[in-house]
């Protein structure tokens, strides 16, 4: 097995020289390093793999074979039903009102045993009952989502997810679920997005950038202190009504913190396996770039400028430079401000452009992990300087789940 050297890009270029671009690669050594590092940061608690950040069944299989990983955190019920054909423990991370998928779930006893739905309101239970009343279906496993955001006067630090914020609200919701026939409350989830999903190290120097990062780190510390107390109280309140199998928390960006919370029994992570561009901006860890994509230079429209074919792969989230693919190699390249990443071509400028010729390869890293797999059918697995496998993405298997 090869070891990862820095930078990996010349090696990946040699390994994929025979393949046409656009192409996506998965550097096996970097993937294994990142998987081991996540386990180290998890401090002995099992990691449930967040599938939205992976979106490739062969990668999921590879990771779940490793010690320290157990179960999947899917992002859509149709996806969970598909994955549950071979995996025994799949939690759907977001509530669903997909009546077709719910009908499939409740009439399939194996799927009902293996899939857990996310809920935060009696309305979610009502949707299930409208599909099939309790006496006409299998018992549905559910997980209660707690709101992990941090509220300050006039400022919400976090994301808009569950309405269940206080321990009292959690107790009330748990009792409502326990009193409903046909449901089994087996888990609690609280995802601290403001810590796990928000970078706290500036991409570049400068007083303003470092000042913003210091503010983010300060808010994260305050949020963490508040959340650990509130989550423990909320979980205790839920346990009054249900015998929980798991309490899930965290994400790639907060594993070592969330692992210290005694109320949490398992962690969630996925992005850290691939090491996308957004994870360059965290102070406490730095994954290796395991997933990347390559484009070829197709023309040189002017001195100091080259054009690559394709690349309009901008990540989801609030629009901004951090959602653009990171130009990884060669060094000294930048987007042309008036065009940016294009739909079918992308001009690049900067001192690195002078040495590039038509046919040369340029490497990019997607800002967010799993979204790269929505653009390609396969990941070319590189071991050392060889492509040793091609692993299908969801898209390559003809599956898209939104």
Order of alpha helices (4+ residues) and beta strands (2+ residues): alpha-beta-alpha-beta-alpha-beta-alpha-beta-alpha-alpha-beta-alpha-beta-beta-beta-alpha-beta-alpha-alpha-beta-alpha-beta-alpha-beta-beta-beta-beta-beta-beta-beta-beta
